[in-house]
Amino acid sequence: MGVITFDLELMSPIPLAKMFKAAILDADNLLPKVLPQAVKSTEVLEGDGGPGTIKLMTFGEGSQYKTAKHKVEALDKENFTYCYSIIEGKVLGTTFEKISYEVKITALPQGGSLLKITSNYFTVGEVDITEEEINAGKEKASAMVKAIEAYLVANPDAY
């Protein structure tokens, strides 16, 4: 088993606490609103939202996948960090054992926030991921953040 890792940093005009609450704590409710073509729903199968929680995400009509199970690995509301893994679903294919994401949101000195996302792909065997595939993943993460930003700008009293 190998691990392929890549990092992504995204700046946002949205303040730290508001971004964390919307993008992390309420993502299960917000993503189907702002990206219905990508996420239809998220259901908690077990747990209370904290570490160990298992969630079933059902993808929208625009996705090539139907569902994926996520496991919350860590949630630190004081330090604005969140870690979760995709542990089951066709998104893993025969190539990956799991895919883990670590998200850390920090405040920017000029206002707004910085999202640092580390993606770890745990492979079943030797795998080559192309630059194109990495960029596609980064584009999806960026589109998600932009959709959340747009919602928060349009709804300033939300969160």
DSSP file with accessible surface (Angstrom, degrees, kcal/mol):
  #  RESIDUE AA STRUCTURE BP1 BP2  ACC     N-H-->O    O-->H-N    N-H-->O    O-->H-N    TCO  KAPPA ALPHA  PHI   PSI    X-CA   Y-CA   Z-CA
    1    1 A M              0   0  136      0, 0.0     2,-0.2     0, 0.0   123,-0.2   0.000 360.0 360.0 360.0 135.6    0.0    0.0    0.0
    2    2 A G        -     0   0   24    121,-0.5   121,-2.5   123,-0.4     2,-0.4  -0.712 360.0-133.6-119.1 173.4    1.2    3.5   -0.9
    3    3 A V  E     -A  122   0A  73     -2,-0.2     2,-0.5   119,-0.2   119,-0.2  -0.997   9.3-163.7-132.2 127.9    0.0    7.0   -0.1
    4    4 A I  E     -A  121   0A  41    117,-2.5   117,-3.3    -2,-0.4     2,-0.4  -0.960  18.0-171.3-109.8 125.8   -0.3    9.8   -2.7
    5    5 A T  E     +A  120   0A  73     -2,-0.5     2,-0.3   115,-0.2   115,-0.2  -0.930  12.1 171.4-122.0 139.2   -0.7   13.2   -1.1
    6    6 A F  E     -A  119   0A  20    113,-2.0   113,-2.9    -2,-0.4     2,-0.3  -0.990  17.4-143.8-143.4 154.5   -1.4   16.6   -2.4
    7    7 A D  E     -A  118   0A  97     -2,-0.3     2,-0.4   111,-0.2   111,-0.2  -0.855  10.1-171.0-116.1 152.1   -2.2   19.9   -0.8
    8    8 A L  E     -A  117   0A  27    109,-2.2   109,-3.1    -2,-0.3     2,-0.4  -0.998   4.2-164.4-141.8 135.0   -4.5   22.8   -1.8
    9    9 A E  E     -A  116   0A 121     -2,-0.4     2,-0.4   107,-0.2   107,-0.2  -0.992   9.0-176.8-121.7 130.6   -4.8   26.2   -0.3
   10   10 A L  E     -A  115   0A  21    105,-2.5   105,-3.2    -2,-0.4     2,-0.3  -0.994  14.1-148.3-129.0 127.3   -7.8   28.4   -1.0
   11   11 A M  E     -A  114   0A 120     -2,-0.4   103,-0.2   103,-0.2   101,-0.1  -0.726  18.5-173.8 -92.5 144.9   -8.3   32.0    0.2
   12   12 A S  E     -A  113   0A   4    101,-2.9   101,-2.8    -2,-0.3    96,-0.2  -0.994  32.9-139.8-137.4 145.4  -11.8   33.2    1.0
   13   13 A P  S    S+     0   0   90      0, 0.0    99,-0.3     0, 0.0   101,-0.1   0.604  77.9 103.7 -76.3  -8.6  -13.3   36.6    1.9
   14   14 A I  S    S-     0   0   11     99,-0.1    -2,-0.2    97,-0.1     5,-0.0  -0.558  82.7-108.0 -77.2 132.3  -15.5   34.8    4.4
   15   15 A P     >  -     0   0   74      0, 0.0     4,-2.6     0, 0.0     5,-0.2  -0.202  30.2-109.1 -59.8 151.5  -14.4   35.1    8.1
   16   16 A L  H  > S+     0   0   33     96,-0.6     4,-2.6     1,-0.2     5,-0.2   0.884 113.0  44.4 -48.1 -58.8  -12.9   32.1    9.8
   17   17 A A  H  > S+     0   0   64      1,-0.2     4,-2.4     2,-0.2    -1,-0.2   0.903 115.4  48.4 -62.1 -40.2  -15.7   31.1   12.2
   18   18 A K  H  > S+     0   0   50      2,-0.2     4,-2.4     1,-0.2     5,-0.2   0.916 112.7  48.1 -66.9 -42.4  -18.4   31.6    9.6
   19   19 A M  H  X S+     0   0    0     -4,-2.6     4,-3.1     2,-0.2     5,-0.5   0.924 112.4  49.0 -64.6 -43.0  -16.6   29.5    7.0
   20   20 A F  H  X>S+     0   0    5     -4,-2.6     4,-2.0    -5,-0.2     5,-1.9   0.936 112.5  47.7 -63.5 -44.4  -15.9   26.7    9.5
   21   21 A K  I  <>S+     0   0  105     -4,-2.4     5,-2.0    -5,-0.2    -2,-0.2   0.934 121.0  36.2 -62.8 -45.1  -19.5   26.6   10.6
   22   22 A A  I  <5S+     0   0    0     -4,-2.4     8,-0.3     3,-0.2    -2,-0.2   0.957 124.6  37.3 -73.0 -51.1  -20.9   26.6    7.0
   23   23 A A  I  <5S+     0   0   10     -4,-3.1    -3,-0.2    -5,-0.2    -2,-0.2   0.752 134.7  15.9 -78.2 -25.6  -18.3   24.4    5.3
   24   24 A I  I ><5S+     0   0   18     -4,-2.0     3,-0.8    -5,-0.5     4,-0.3   0.790 127.5  38.7-113.0 -62.5  -17.6   21.9    8.0
   25   25 A L  I 3 <S+     0   0   75     -5,-1.9    -3,-0.2     1,-0.2     3,-0.2   0.835 131.4  26.0 -68.0 -33.0  -20.2   21.9   10.8
   26   26 A D  T >><S+     0   0   37     -5,-2.0     4,-2.6    -6,-0.3     3,-1.2   0.199  84.3 114.3-115.3  17.4  -23.3   22.4    8.5
   27   27 A A  H <> S+     0   0   13     -3,-0.8     4,-2.4     1,-0.3    -1,-0.1   0.852  70.3  63.8 -57.4 -35.2  -21.9   20.9    5.3
   28   28 A D  H 34 S+     0   0   40     -4,-0.3    14,-0.3     1,-0.2    -1,-0.3   0.847 115.6  30.5 -60.0 -33.7  -24.4   18.0    5.4
   29   29 A N  H <> S+     0   0  101     -3,-1.2     4,-0.6     2,-0.1    -2,-0.2   0.815 122.5  48.2 -90.5 -36.6  -27.3   20.5    5.1
   30   30 A L  H >X S+     0   0    0     -4,-2.6     4,-2.3    -8,-0.3     3,-0.9   0.894  99.6  62.1 -77.2 -41.6  -25.6   23.2    3.0
   31   31 A L  H 3X S+     0   0   13     -4,-2.4     4,-2.9     1,-0.3     8,-0.3   0.899 101.0  52.4 -58.2 -42.7  -23.9   21.2    0.2
   32   32 A P  H 34 S+     0   0   31      0, 0.0    -1,-0.3     0, 0.0    -2,-0.2   0.826 113.0  48.1 -62.7 -24.9  -27.2   19.9   -1.2
   33   33 A K  H << S+     0   0  128     -3,-0.9    -2,-0.2    -4,-0.6    -3,-0.1   0.902 122.0  31.2 -76.1 -45.3  -28.5   23.5   -1.3
   34   34 A V  H  < S+     0   0   28     -4,-2.3    -3,-0.2     1,-0.2    -1,-0.1   0.705 134.7  26.1 -92.0 -20.2  -25.4   25.0   -3.0
   35   35 A L    >X  +     0   0   24     -4,-2.9     4,-3.0    -5,-0.3     3,-1.5  -0.404  65.7 154.7-137.1  58.7  -24.3   22.1   -5.1
   36   36 A P  T 34 S+     0   0   75      0, 0.0    25,-0.3     0, 0.0    26,-0.2   0.802  74.8  59.1 -62.4 -26.1  -27.4   20.0   -5.8
   37   37 A Q  T 34 S+     0   0  108     23,-0.2    25,-1.3     1,-0.2    26,-0.4   0.765 117.3  33.0 -70.9 -22.2  -25.9   18.5   -9.0
   38   38 A A  T <4 S+     0   0   37     -3,-1.5    22,-1.4     1,-0.3     2,-0.5   0.823 126.2  31.6-100.8 -40.5  -23.0   17.2   -6.9
   39   39 A V  E  <  +B   59   0A  11     -4,-3.0    -1,-0.3    20,-0.3    20,-0.3  -0.970  49.6 174.8-129.0 118.6  -24.6   16.3   -3.5
   40   40 A K  E     -     0   0A 135     18,-2.5     2,-0.3    -2,-0.5    19,-0.2   0.886  68.6 -31.5 -84.7 -45.1  -28.1   15.1   -3.1
   41   41 A S  E     -B   58   0A  49     17,-1.8    17,-3.1   -10,-0.0     2,-0.4  -0.989  43.9-139.4-166.1 163.9  -28.0   14.4    0.7
   42   42 A T  E     -B   57   0A  26    -14,-0.3     2,-0.4    -2,-0.3    15,-0.2  -0.996  19.2-167.9-135.2 130.6  -25.9   13.2    3.6
   43   43 A E  E     -B   56   0A 110     13,-2.5    13,-3.0    -2,-0.4     2,-0.6  -0.965  21.3-130.7-121.5 131.6  -27.2   10.9    6.3
   44   44 A V  E     -B   55   0A  68     -2,-0.4    11,-0.2    11,-0.2     3,-0.1  -0.731  23.5-179.2 -79.8 119.2  -25.6   10.1    9.6
   45   45 A L  E     -     0   0A  70      9,-2.7     2,-0.3    -2,-0.6    10,-0.2   0.809  68.5  -5.3 -88.3 -36.3  -25.6    6.3    9.9
   46   46 A E  E    S+B   54   0A 125      8,-1.6     8,-2.3     6,-0.0    -1,-0.4  -0.976 103.3  34.4-157.3 147.2  -24.0    6.2   13.3
   47   47 A G  S    S-     0   0   57     -2,-0.3     5,-0.1     6,-0.2    -3,-0.0  -0.357  78.8 -86.6 103.3-179.5  -22.5    8.7   15.8
   48   48 A D  S    S-     0   0  147      3,-0.2    -1,-0.1    -2,-0.1     4,-0.0   0.135  72.6 -84.7-116.4  14.8  -23.1   12.3   16.8
   49   49 A G  S    S+     0   0   23      1,-0.4     3,-0.1    -3,-0.2    -2,-0.1   0.165 102.1 100.2 101.1 -18.4  -21.1   14.1   14.2
   50   50 A G  S >  S-     0   0   12      1,-0.2     3,-2.2     2,-0.0    -1,-0.4  -0.104  88.9 -37.7 -86.7-170.3  -17.8   13.8   16.1
   51   51 A P  T 3  S+     0   0   87      0, 0.0    -1,-0.2     0, 0.0    22,-0.2  -0.196 129.9  27.9 -52.4 136.2  -14.9   11.4   15.6
   52   52 A G  T 3  S+     0   0   35     20,-3.3    21,-0.1     1,-0.3     2,-0.1   0.180  85.0 139.8  95.3 -14.7  -16.1    7.9   14.7
   53   53 A T    <   -     0   0    1     -3,-2.2    19,-2.6    19,-0.2     2,-0.5  -0.370  41.2-149.9 -64.0 137.7  -19.3    9.2   13.0
   54   54 A I  E     -BC  46  71A  20     -8,-2.3    -9,-2.7    17,-0.2    -8,-1.6  -0.951  16.2-174.6-111.5 129.0  -20.2    7.3    9.8
   55   55 A K  E     -BC  44  70A  15     15,-2.7    15,-2.9    -2,-0.5     2,-0.6  -0.935  19.0-144.6-124.1 147.3  -22.1    9.3    7.1
   56   56 A L  E     -BC  43  69A  37    -13,-3.0   -13,-2.5    -2,-0.4     2,-0.5  -0.954  16.2-161.8-111.1 114.6  -23.6    8.2    3.8
   57   57 A M  E     -BC  42  68A  22     11,-3.0    11,-1.8    -2,-0.6     2,-0.5  -0.855   2.7-157.1 -96.6 128.0  -23.3   10.8    1.1
   58   58 A T  E     -BC  41  67A  34    -17,-3.1   -18,-2.5    -2,-0.5   -17,-1.8  -0.931  18.7-135.8-103.4 124.5  -25.7   10.4   -1.9
   59   59 A F  E     -B   39   0A  39      7,-2.6   -20,-0.3    -2,-0.5   -21,-0.1  -0.397  18.6-108.9 -81.5 158.0  -24.4   12.2   -4.9
   60   60 A G    >   -     0   0    8    -22,-1.4     3,-2.0   -25,-0.2   -23,-0.2  -0.141  39.0 -88.7 -78.1 176.9  -26.5   14.4   -7.3
   61   61 A E  T 3  S+     0   0  183    -25,-0.3   -24,-0.1     1,-0.3   -23,-0.1   0.773 123.0  61.2 -57.4 -29.9  -27.6   13.7  -10.8
   62   62 A G  T 3  S+     0   0   67    -25,-1.3    -1,-0.3   -26,-0.2     2,-0.3   0.507  87.6  94.0 -80.2  -1.9  -24.4   15.2  -12.2
   63   63 A S    <   -     0   0   38     -3,-2.0   -25,-0.0   -26,-0.4    -4,-0.0  -0.636  68.2-144.2 -94.6 150.2  -22.1   12.7  -10.5
   64   64 A Q  S    S+     0   0  151     -2,-0.3     2,-0.3     2,-0.0    -1,-0.1   0.573  86.4  67.2 -82.5  -8.9  -20.7    9.5  -11.9
   65   65 A Y        -     0   0   69      1,-0.1    -2,-0.2    -5,-0.1     3,-0.1  -0.792  65.5-154.7-112.3 156.5  -21.0    7.9   -8.5
   66   66 A K        -     0   0  165      1,-0.3    -7,-2.6    -2,-0.3     2,-0.3   0.908  69.1 -12.9 -93.6 -54.2  -24.1    7.1   -6.5
   67   67 A T  E     -C   58   0A  46     -9,-0.2    23,-0.5     2,-0.0    24,-0.4  -0.946  49.0-165.2-145.0 165.9  -22.9    7.1   -2.8
   68   68 A A  E     -CD  57  89A   1    -11,-1.8   -11,-3.0    -2,-0.3     2,-0.5  -0.969  19.8-132.3-152.2 141.2  -19.9    7.1   -0.6
   69   69 A K  E     -CD  56  88A  60     19,-3.0    18,-2.7    -2,-0.3    19,-1.2  -0.843  23.7-163.9 -95.0 133.6  -19.4    6.4    3.1
   70   70 A H  E     -CD  55  86A  16    -15,-2.9   -15,-2.7    -2,-0.5     2,-0.5  -0.895   7.3-156.2-114.2 146.5  -17.4    8.9    5.1
   71   71 A K  E     -CD  54  85A  78     14,-2.7    14,-2.3    -2,-0.4     2,-0.5  -0.989  18.5-132.1-121.8 126.1  -15.9    8.4    8.5
   72   72 A V  E     + D   0  84A   0    -19,-2.6   -20,-3.3    -2,-0.5    12,-0.3  -0.667  26.3 177.7 -75.0 120.9  -15.1   11.5   10.7
   73   73 A E  E     -     0   0A  71     10,-2.4     2,-0.3    -2,-0.5    11,-0.2   0.814  64.0  -4.7 -92.5 -39.5  -11.6   11.0   12.0
   74   74 A A  E     - D   0  83A  38      9,-1.9     9,-2.8   -24,-0.1    -1,-0.4  -0.984  51.3-174.1-156.9 146.1  -11.2   14.3   13.9
   75   75 A L  E     + D   0  82A  42     -2,-0.3     2,-0.5     7,-0.2     7,-0.2  -0.921   5.6 177.8-145.3 115.1  -13.1   17.5   14.6
   76   76 A D  E  >> - D   0  81A  56      5,-2.7     5,-2.0    -2,-0.3     4,-0.6  -0.894   4.3-179.3-123.3  98.0  -11.5   20.3   16.6
   77   77 A K  T  45S+     0   0  130     -2,-0.5    -1,-0.1     1,-0.2   -57,-0.0   0.745  82.2  54.4 -69.9 -24.7  -13.9   23.3   16.8
   78   78 A E  T  45S+     0   0  169      1,-0.2    -1,-0.2     3,-0.1    -2,-0.0   0.836 118.1  32.9 -78.4 -34.0  -11.4   25.4   18.8
   79   79 A N  T  45S-     0   0   86     -3,-0.1    26,-0.2     2,-0.1    -2,-0.2   0.307 107.1-122.4-105.0   6.0   -8.6   25.0   16.2
   80   80 A F  T  <5 +     0   0   50     -4,-0.6    25,-2.4     1,-0.2     2,-0.3   0.898  62.8 138.2  56.1  49.5  -10.9   24.9   13.2
   81   81 A T  E   < +DE  76 104A  33     -5,-2.0    -5,-2.7    23,-0.2     2,-0.3  -0.936  27.8 179.6-125.0 151.1   -9.7   21.5   11.9
   82   82 A Y  E     -DE  75 103A  22     21,-2.4    21,-3.4    -2,-0.3     2,-0.4  -0.983   4.3-172.6-150.8 133.0  -11.6   18.6   10.5
   83   83 A C  E     +DE  74 102A  30     -9,-2.8   -10,-2.4    -2,-0.3    -9,-1.9  -0.997  13.6 160.7-129.9 134.4  -10.4   15.2    9.2
   84   84 A Y  E     -DE  72 101A  51     17,-2.1    17,-3.2    -2,-0.4     2,-0.4  -0.972  21.2-146.1-147.1 161.3  -12.5   12.6    7.4
   85   85 A S  E     -DE  71 100A   0    -14,-2.3   -14,-2.7    -2,-0.3     2,-0.7  -0.979  17.8-130.6-129.9 142.8  -12.1    9.6    5.2
   86   86 A I  E     +DE  70  99A  12     13,-3.3    13,-1.6    -2,-0.4   -16,-0.2  -0.847  35.2 169.8 -85.2 118.6  -14.0    8.1    2.3
   87   87 A I  E     +     0   0A  61    -18,-2.7     2,-0.3    -2,-0.7   -17,-0.2   0.542  56.0  22.5-112.0 -11.0  -14.1    4.5    3.5
   88   88 A E  E    S+D   69   0A 107    -19,-1.2   -19,-3.0     0, 0.0    -1,-0.3  -0.978  77.5  77.9-158.5 142.3  -16.6    2.9    1.1
   89   89 A G  E >> S-D   68   0A  27     -2,-0.3     3,-1.8   -21,-0.2     4,-0.5  -0.549  79.9 -80.4 138.1 161.5  -18.1    3.5   -2.4
   90   90 A K  G >4 S+     0   0  176    -23,-0.5     3,-0.6     1,-0.3    -1,-0.1   0.710 114.5  78.3 -65.8 -18.7  -17.3    3.2   -6.0
   91   91 A V  G 34 S+     0   0   34    -24,-0.4    -1,-0.3     1,-0.3   -23,-0.1   0.828  93.5  51.8 -58.6 -28.1  -15.3    6.4   -5.8
   92   92 A L  G X> S+     0   0   12     -3,-1.8     4,-2.3     1,-0.1     3,-0.8   0.784  87.6 176.6 -77.5 -27.3  -12.6    4.2   -4.3
   93   93 A G  T <<  -     0   0   52     -3,-0.6    -1,-0.1    -4,-0.5    -4,-0.1  -0.173  60.6 -54.6  56.0-148.8  -12.7    1.7   -7.2
   94   94 A T  T 34 S+     0   0  130      1,-0.1    -1,-0.2    -4,-0.1    30,-0.1   0.395 132.4  69.4-100.5   1.3  -10.2   -1.1   -7.0
   95   95 A T  T <4 S+     0   0   51     -3,-0.8    29,-2.9     1,-0.1    30,-0.5   0.835  93.1  50.8 -88.9 -36.7   -7.4    1.5   -6.7
   96   96 A F  E  <  - F   0 123A  34     -4,-2.3    27,-0.3    27,-0.3     3,-0.1  -0.872  47.9-165.3-117.1 138.6   -7.8    3.0   -3.3
   97   97 A E  E    S-     0   0A 109     25,-3.3     2,-0.3    -2,-0.4    26,-0.2   0.876  84.1 -27.4 -77.1 -43.1   -8.3    1.5    0.2
   98   98 A K  E     - F   0 122A  58     24,-1.0    24,-2.6    -6,-0.1     2,-0.4  -0.969  53.5-134.3-162.5 163.4   -9.5    4.9    1.4
   99   99 A I  E     -EF  86 121A   5    -13,-1.6   -13,-3.3    -2,-0.3     2,-0.4  -0.998  24.3-164.1-126.1 124.3   -9.1    8.6    0.7
  100  100 A S  E     -EF  85 120A  13     20,-2.9    20,-3.1    -2,-0.4     2,-0.4  -0.885   3.7-162.8-113.7 144.0   -8.5   10.9    3.7
  101  101 A Y  E     -EF  84 119A  40    -17,-3.2   -17,-2.1    -2,-0.4     2,-0.5  -0.984   4.0-165.2-125.8 134.5   -8.9   14.7    3.9
  102  102 A E  E     -EF  83 118A  91     16,-2.5    16,-2.6    -2,-0.4     2,-0.5  -0.987  11.4-170.2-117.9 123.1   -7.5   17.1    6.5
  103  103 A V  E     +EF  82 117A  16    -21,-3.4   -21,-2.4    -2,-0.5     2,-0.4  -0.960   8.2 177.3-118.3 128.6   -9.0   20.6    6.5
  104  104 A K  E     -EF  81 116A  79     12,-2.3    12,-3.0    -2,-0.5     2,-0.5  -0.999   9.8-163.2-129.0 127.2   -7.6   23.4    8.5
  105  105 A I  E     + F   0 115A   1    -25,-2.4     2,-0.3    -2,-0.4    10,-0.2  -0.949  11.9 179.1-113.4 129.4   -9.1   26.9    8.3
  106  106 A T  E     - F   0 114A  41      8,-2.4     8,-2.9    -2,-0.5     2,-0.2  -0.894  30.9-105.3-125.6 157.8   -7.1   29.9    9.6
  107  107 A A  E     - F   0 113A  64     -2,-0.3     6,-0.3     6,-0.2     5,-0.1  -0.581  29.5-133.7 -80.2 142.3   -7.8   33.6    9.7
  108  108 A L    >   -     0   0   29      4,-1.9     3,-2.1    -2,-0.2   -92,-0.1  -0.768  15.9-125.9 -93.0 143.5   -6.1   35.9    7.2
  109  109 A P  T 3  S+     0   0  127      0, 0.0    -1,-0.1     0, 0.0     3,-0.1   0.851 112.0  48.6 -57.9 -34.1   -4.5   39.1    8.6
  110  110 A Q  T 3  S-     0   0  146      1,-0.3     2,-0.1    -3,-0.0    -3,-0.0   0.373 128.5 -88.8 -87.4   6.5   -6.4   41.2    6.0
  111  111 A G  S <  S+     0   0   43     -3,-2.1    -1,-0.3     1,-0.2   -97,-0.1  -0.252  89.6  67.2 102.6 163.5   -9.7   39.5    6.9
  112  112 A G  S    S-     0   0   11    -99,-0.3    -4,-1.9    -2,-0.1   -96,-0.6  -0.410  77.0 -85.9  83.5-164.3  -11.3   36.4    5.4
  113  113 A S  E     -AF  12 107A   0   -101,-2.8  -101,-2.9    -6,-0.3     2,-0.5  -0.942  16.1-134.5-145.2 162.9   -9.9   32.9    5.8
  114  114 A L  E     -AF  11 106A  22     -8,-2.9    -8,-2.4    -2,-0.3     2,-0.6  -0.989  16.4-155.7-122.1 123.8   -7.4   30.4    4.3
  115  115 A L  E     -AF  10 105A   6   -105,-3.2  -105,-2.5    -2,-0.5     2,-0.6  -0.903   6.6-167.3-100.7 122.1   -8.5   26.8    3.8
  116  116 A K  E     -AF   9 104A  88    -12,-3.0   -12,-2.3    -2,-0.6     2,-0.5  -0.961   8.4-174.3-109.8 119.8   -5.6   24.3    3.8
  117  117 A I  E     -AF   8 103A  16   -109,-3.1  -109,-2.2    -2,-0.6     2,-0.5  -0.968   8.9-168.7-120.7 122.9   -6.7   20.9    2.5
  118  118 A T  E     -AF   7 102A  33    -16,-2.6   -16,-2.5    -2,-0.5     2,-0.5  -0.959   8.0-161.7-110.1 125.3   -4.5   17.9    2.5
  119  119 A S  E     -AF   6 101A   6   -113,-2.9  -113,-2.0    -2,-0.5     2,-0.5  -0.930   3.6-168.2-109.2 129.2   -5.7   14.9    0.5
  120  120 A N  E     -AF   5 100A  22    -20,-3.1   -20,-2.9    -2,-0.5     2,-0.7  -0.977   4.0-162.8-119.7 116.8   -4.2   11.4    1.1
  121  121 A Y  E     -AF   4  99A  31   -117,-3.3  -117,-2.5    -2,-0.5     2,-0.8  -0.895   7.8-155.1-101.1 111.9   -5.0    8.6   -1.3
  122  122 A F  E     -AF   3  98A  40    -24,-2.6   -25,-3.3    -2,-0.7   -24,-1.0  -0.798  18.7-151.3 -90.3 110.4   -4.2    5.2    0.2
  123  123 A T  E     - F   0  96A   4   -121,-2.5  -121,-0.5    -2,-0.8   -27,-0.3  -0.481  20.0-142.2 -88.8 153.1   -3.6    2.9   -2.7
  124  124 A V  S    S-     0   0   90    -29,-2.9     2,-0.2  -123,-0.2   -28,-0.1   0.845  85.0 -19.6 -77.0 -35.7   -4.1   -0.8   -2.9
  125  125 A G  S    S-     0   0   34    -30,-0.5  -123,-0.4  -124,-0.1     2,-0.4  -0.622 109.3 -30.2-146.0-155.2   -1.0   -1.3   -4.9
  126  126 A E        +     0   0  190     -2,-0.2     2,-0.4  -125,-0.1    -2,-0.1  -0.589  68.0 173.1 -74.0 127.1    1.3    0.7   -7.1
  127  127 A V        -     0   0   39     -2,-0.4     2,-0.6    -4,-0.0    -4,-0.1  -0.997  26.5-150.9-139.2 140.0   -0.7    3.5   -8.7
  128  128 A D        -     0   0  154     -2,-0.4     2,-0.5  -124,-0.0    -2,-0.0  -0.961  11.5-163.5-110.1 122.3    0.1    6.5  -10.9
  129  129 A I        -     0   0   35     -2,-0.6     2,-0.1     4,-0.0    -2,-0.0  -0.924  19.9-131.6-102.8 130.0   -2.2    9.5  -10.6
  130  130 A T     >  -     0   0   73     -2,-0.5     4,-2.1     1,-0.1     5,-0.2  -0.360  17.8-115.9 -78.9 159.8   -1.8   11.9  -13.4
  131  131 A E  H  > S+     0   0  129      1,-0.2     4,-2.8     2,-0.2     5,-0.2   0.872 118.5  58.5 -58.5 -35.6   -1.5   15.7  -12.9
  132  132 A E  H  > S+     0   0  161      1,-0.2     4,-2.0     2,-0.2    -1,-0.2   0.903 105.3  47.6 -61.6 -43.9   -4.8   15.9  -14.7
  133  133 A E  H  > S+     0   0  107      2,-0.2     4,-1.9     1,-0.2    -1,-0.2   0.899 112.2  49.6 -66.6 -39.4   -6.5   13.8  -12.1
  134  134 A I  H  X S+     0   0   25     -4,-2.1     4,-2.3     1,-0.2    -2,-0.2   0.941 111.3  49.0 -63.8 -45.9   -5.0   15.8   -9.3
  135  135 A N  H  X S+     0   0   62     -4,-2.8     4,-2.5     1,-0.2    -2,-0.2   0.871 107.4  55.2 -64.0 -34.9   -6.1   19.1  -10.9
  136  136 A A  H  X S+     0   0   43     -4,-2.0     4,-2.0     2,-0.2    -1,-0.2   0.916 108.9  48.0 -63.6 -41.5   -9.6   17.7  -11.4
  137  137 A G  H  X S+     0   0   22     -4,-1.9     4,-2.1     1,-0.2    -2,-0.2   0.911 111.8  49.4 -64.3 -41.3   -9.8   17.0   -7.6
  138  138 A K  H  X S+     0   0   57     -4,-2.3     4,-2.5     1,-0.2    -2,-0.2   0.891 108.8  53.1 -65.2 -38.8   -8.5   20.4   -6.8
  139  139 A E  H  X S+     0   0  137     -4,-2.5     4,-2.6     2,-0.2    -1,-0.2   0.893 108.1  50.6 -64.6 -38.5  -11.1   22.0   -9.1
  140  140 A K  H  X S+     0   0  144     -4,-2.0     4,-2.0     2,-0.2    -2,-0.2   0.921 111.9  47.0 -65.3 -42.7  -13.9   20.2   -7.4
  141  141 A A  H  X S+     0   0   24     -4,-2.1     4,-2.2     2,-0.2    -2,-0.2   0.924 113.2  49.0 -64.4 -42.4  -12.7   21.3   -4.0
  142  142 A S  H  X S+     0   0   36     -4,-2.5     4,-2.7     1,-0.2    -2,-0.2   0.912 109.5  51.7 -64.2 -41.9  -12.3   24.9   -5.2
  143  143 A A  H  X S+     0   0   52     -4,-2.6     4,-2.3     1,-0.2    -1,-0.2   0.887 108.5  52.2 -63.3 -37.1  -15.8   24.8   -6.8
  144  144 A M  H  X S+     0   0   58     -4,-2.0     4,-2.2     2,-0.2    -1,-0.2   0.943 111.0  46.1 -63.8 -46.5  -17.3   23.6   -3.5
  145  145 A V  H  X S+     0   0    3     -4,-2.2     4,-2.9     1,-0.2    -2,-0.2   0.925 112.5  50.8 -63.1 -43.3  -15.6   26.5   -1.5
  146  146 A K  H  X S+     0   0  101     -4,-2.7     4,-2.6     1,-0.2    -1,-0.2   0.891 109.5  50.9 -62.8 -38.3  -16.8   29.0   -4.2
  147  147 A A  H  X S+     0   0   20     -4,-2.3     4,-2.0     2,-0.2    -1,-0.2   0.909 111.5  47.2 -66.2 -41.0  -20.4   27.8   -4.0
  148  148 A I  H  X S+     0   0    1     -4,-2.2     4,-2.5     2,-0.2    -2,-0.2   0.936 112.2  50.7 -65.6 -43.2  -20.3   28.1   -0.2
  149  149 A E  H  X S+     0   0   20     -4,-2.9     4,-2.6     1,-0.2     5,-0.2   0.927 109.0  50.8 -56.8 -49.6  -18.8   31.6   -0.4
  150  150 A A  H  X S+     0   0   62     -4,-2.6     4,-2.4     1,-0.2    -1,-0.2   0.904 111.0  48.9 -58.6 -41.2  -21.5   32.7   -2.9
  151  151 A Y  H  X S+     0   0   55     -4,-2.0     4,-1.6     1,-0.2    -1,-0.2   0.929 112.3  47.6 -63.6 -44.7  -24.2   31.4   -0.6
  152  152 A L  H  < S+     0   0    3     -4,-2.5     6,-0.2     2,-0.2    -2,-0.2   0.865 112.4  48.9 -68.6 -34.0  -22.7   33.2    2.4
  153  153 A V  H  < S+     0   0   98     -4,-2.6    -1,-0.2     1,-0.2    -2,-0.2   0.923 114.8  45.2 -68.7 -42.5  -22.3   36.5    0.5
  154  154 A A  H  < S+     0   0   74     -4,-2.4    -2,-0.2     1,-0.3    -1,-0.2   0.734 122.6  38.0 -72.2 -23.0  -25.9   36.2   -0.8
  155  155 A N    ><  +     0   0   66     -4,-1.6     3,-2.1    -5,-0.2    -1,-0.3  -0.625  69.3 170.0-127.1  71.8  -27.2   35.3    2.7
  156  156 A P  T 3  S+     0   0   79      0, 0.0    -1,-0.1     0, 0.0    -2,-0.1   0.727  76.4  55.6 -62.9 -20.5  -25.1   37.5    5.1
  157  157 A D  T 3  S+     0   0  160     -3,-0.1     2,-0.2     2,-0.0    -5,-0.1   0.541  82.5 107.6 -88.8  -5.6  -27.2   36.6    8.1
  158  158 A A    <         0   0   22     -3,-2.1  -136,-0.1     1,-0.2    -3,-0.1  -0.523 360.0 360.0 -71.4 135.9  -26.7   32.8    7.6
  159  159 A Y              0   0   70     -2,-0.2    -1,-0.2  -138,-0.1  -138,-0.1   0.754 360.0 360.0  66.2 360.0  -24.4   31.3   10.2
